[in-house]
Amino acid sequence: MQSFICVTCGVGHAPSEVAPERCAICDDERQYVTAAGQRWTTLAELQQKHSLEFKEQEPGLVGIGATPGIAIAQRMLLIRQPGGGILWDCTPLVTDEGVRRIKELGGVRAMAISHPHFYSSMVDWSEALGGVPIHIHEANRQYVMRPSERISYWSGEQLDLGQDVTLIRCGGHFVGSTALHWPGEDGKGVLMTGDTIMVVPDTRWVSFMYSYPNLIPLPEREVRRIVSCVEPFAYDRIYSAWWDRVMGSDAKARVHASAERYIAAIAP
């Protein structure tokens, strides 16, 4: 049996003889099923049409994404560290060449995923990298479409992954939506946010949404909660989930300004 992957969101499902009727991730109001209806692919099909590209983002940090893009076309991030780094978020595509490159870059000791839209082929990646644990907040457990013993559900507000890498439950987009804090090699601080804190095309600003494709905003209390969750951490840069969604400096002040602009816009 094989894992069928939703064409729209890119999330892999539990192995089965035939494709599921529906993707529960896309049926949720934070995602969508296209007018063409539910469609499926497989990892073998993706490997025939796509490849992985690696781009250094800054010292100690490498971006990895499929080309051409798959589903919502996010890229994942590899924090390089002694003894194996952290792979943040995920892509649907897994290749032998990609696994080889990651091992050449020092390997991985753990994976962590921000929220369900980026679960992708996380189990295939974990197994290809030697069965490393996949850290997911327990509040998002119901959205795991492919259960695995590789998945480690964590609870509470923060999780220390060692070597100064911390997961932070921010909520908002999903109850268990998570950001990752890493000091960076310069010590100024980096946040990796998926789309919990979304760097917008004008990369001087961020935004916050319950559903991005369906344009459903978050209330003021949730926006303030997100900002408060990352407030204890020093951070100068933010990496959202796409190549061009990077805030390169002064990120903490810009998050505060963005939150106030957002709240003013939704105020009655």
C-alpha positions in Angstrom: 0.0 0.0 0.0 1.1 3.6 -0.6 0.5 6.9 1.0 -1.8 9.2 -1.1 -0.9 12.8 -1.1 -3.5 15.6 -1.5 -2.8 17.6 -4.6 -4.1 20.8 -3.0 -2.5 20.9 0.4 0.3 18.3 -0.1 -0.4 16.3 3.1 0.3 12.6 3.0 -2.4 10.2 4.3 -2.2 6.8 5.9 -1.2 4.1 3.4 -4.2 2.5 1.7 -5.2 0.4 -1.4 -7.2 3.3 -2.9 -7.2 7.0 -2.4 -9.4 8.4 0.4 -12.6 10.1 -0.7 -11.8 13.4 1.0 -8.9 15.2 2.5 -9.9 16.3 6.0 -7.2 19.0 6.0 -8.7 20.6 2.9 -12.3 20.1 4.1 -11.5 22.3 7.1 -12.5 26.0 6.7 -8.8 27.1 6.9 -8.0 25.3 3.7 -10.2 24.5 0.6 -11.1 22.0 -2.0 -10.7 23.4 -5.5 -13.5 23.7 -8.1 -11.9 20.7 -9.9 -12.6 18.6 -6.8 -10.5 16.4 -4.6 -7.4 15.1 -6.4 -4.5 12.8 -5.2 -0.9 12.0 -6.1 1.8 9.8 -4.7 5.4 10.3 -3.7 6.5 8.2 -6.7 4.6 10.5 -9.1 6.1 13.6 -7.5 9.6 12.2 -7.8 9.2 11.9 -11.6 8.3 15.5 -12.1 10.0 17.5 -9.3 13.4 17.9 -7.7 14.7 19.6 -4.5 16.7 22.7 -4.4 18.9 23.8 -1.5 19.7 27.5 -0.8 21.7 28.9 2.1 19.6 31.4 3.9 22.2 32.6 6.3 25.1 31.0 8.2 23.9 27.8 9.7 20.6 27.8 8.0 19.6 26.1 4.7 16.3 26.3 2.8 15.0 23.2 1.0 12.1 23.3 -1.4 10.6 21.5 -4.4 10.9 22.8 -7.9 8.5 23.3 -9.5 6.5 24.0 -6.4 4.1 21.4 -5.1 0.6 22.1 -3.6 1.1 25.3 -1.5 4.8 25.4 -2.4 6.3 25.9 1.0 9.9 25.2 1.7 11.4 23.7 4.8 14.4 24.9 6.8 17.5 23.0 8.1 19.3 24.4 11.2 22.7 23.0 11.0 24.2 21.9 14.4 26.8 19.6 15.8 25.5 16.1 16.2 22.6 16.7 13.8 20.4 19.7 13.2 16.6 20.5 13.2 14.4 20.2 10.2 11.6 22.7 10.4 8.4 22.3 8.6 8.2 19.9 5.6 7.7 19.4 1.9 5.7 16.7 0.1 8.8 15.7 -2.0 11.4 13.3 -0.6 14.3 12.2 -2.8 17.4 10.1 -2.3 19.5 13.0 -3.5 17.8 15.3 -1.0 18.4 12.9 1.9 22.1 12.5 0.8 22.6 16.3 0.8 21.0 16.7 4.2 23.3 14.1 5.6 26.3 15.9 4.0 25.2 19.0 5.8 25.4 17.3 9.1 22.2 15.3 9.3 19.1 15.8 11.4 18.4 14.8 15.0 14.8 15.9 15.0 12.0 17.4 13.0 9.4 19.9 14.1 6.3 21.1 12.2 4.4 24.4 12.7 0.9 23.3 11.9 -1.1 20.7 9.8 -0.8 22.4 6.4 2.9 21.5 6.4 2.7 17.9 7.6 3.3 16.9 4.0 5.5 13.8 3.8 6.8 14.1 7.3 6.8 10.4 8.0 8.6 9.6 4.8 11.2 12.2 5.6 11.7 10.9 9.1 12.1 7.3 8.0 14.5 8.4 5.2 16.6 10.2 7.8 16.9 7.3 10.1 13.6 7.5 12.1 14.2 10.9 13.7 11.4 12.1 16.0 8.8 14.5 14.6 7.7 17.1 17.2 4.0 18.2 16.9 1.9 20.0 19.5 -0.7 17.7 20.9 -3.5 20.3 20.2 -3.0 19.5 16.5 -3.1 15.7 17.0 -6.5 15.3 15.3 -5.1 16.7 12.1 -2.4 14.0 11.7 -3.6 12.1 8.6 -0.8 9.6 8.8 -0.2 8.3 12.3 3.3 7.1 13.1 5.4 6.0 16.0 7.9 8.6 14.8 5.6 11.4 15.9 6.2 12.9 19.4 3.3 15.0 20.7 4.4 17.7 23.1 2.2 19.8 25.4 2.4 23.1 27.2 3.7 26.4 25.9 7.4 25.7 25.1 9.6 22.7 24.2 13.4 22.8 24.5 15.0 20.8 21.6 18.5 21.4 22.9 21.4 23.5 21.6 19.2 26.7 22.2 16.4 25.7 19.9 12.9 26.2 21.4 9.4 25.5 20.1 6.7 28.0 21.1 3.0 27.3 21.0 1.5 30.5 19.6 -2.0 29.4 18.7 -4.0 31.6 16.3 -4.1 29.9 12.9 -4.5 26.5 14.7 -4.7 26.0 18.5 -1.4 24.1 18.4 0.3 26.5 15.8 4.0 26.6 16.7 6.9 28.9 16.0 10.6 28.0 16.4 13.3 30.2 18.0 16.9 29.8 17.2 19.6 32.3 18.3 21.3 32.2 14.9 25.1 32.2 14.5 25.2 35.9 15.2 23.2 35.6 18.4 20.6 38.2 17.3 17.8 35.7 17.1 15.7 34.1 14.4 12.0 33.1 14.5 10.6 30.5 12.1 6.9 30.9 12.0 5.3 28.9 9.2 2.3 31.2 8.7 1.5 31.7 12.4 3.2 35.1 11.9 3.2 35.6 8.2 5.8 37.8 6.5 3.8 39.6 3.8 5.0 40.6 0.3 6.1 43.9 1.8 8.6 42.2 4.0 8.7 45.1 6.5 5.4 43.8 7.8 3.7 40.6 9.1 0.1 39.6 9.4 -2.0 37.1 11.3 -5.0 35.1 10.0 -7.3 32.2 10.9 -7.6 31.3 7.2 -5.3 32.8 4.6 -7.0 31.4 1.5 -10.5 32.1 2.8 -9.5 35.5 4.2 -10.9 34.9 7.7 -9.1 37.2 10.2 -8.2 36.5 13.8 -9.7 38.6 16.6 -7.6 41.0 18.6 -7.2 38.7 21.6 -5.5 36.0 19.4 -3.2 38.5 17.7 -2.1 39.8 21.1 -1.6 36.3 22.4 0.7 35.4 19.5 2.8 38.5 20.0 3.0 37.8 23.8 4.1 34.2 23.2 7.3 35.2 21.3 7.9 38.4 23.4 10.3 36.7 25.8 12.7 35.8 23.0 15.2 38.1 21.2 14.8 38.0 17.4 16.0 40.1 14.6 14.8 38.0 11.6 11.7 36.0 10.7 11.4 33.2 8.2 7.9 32.4 7.1 7.3 29.3 5.0 8.1 30.5 1.5 11.4 31.6 -0.1 10.4 35.3 -0.5 8.7 35.7 2.9 11.7 36.6 5.0 12.0 39.7 7.3 15.7 40.4 7.3 16.1 42.8 10.2 14.4 44.6 13.2 11.8 41.9 13.3 10.6 42.3 16.9 9.8 46.0 16.5 8.1 45.3 13.2 5.9 42.5 14.7 4.7 45.0 17.3 4.0 47.6 14.7 2.2 45.1 12.5 0.0 43.8 15.3 -1.1 47.4 16.2 -1.8 48.1 12.5 -3.9 44.9 12.2 -5.8 45.5 15.4 -6.6 49.1 14.3 -7.9 47.7 11.0 -10.3 45.2 12.5 -11.5 47.5 15.4 -15.3 48.3 15.3 
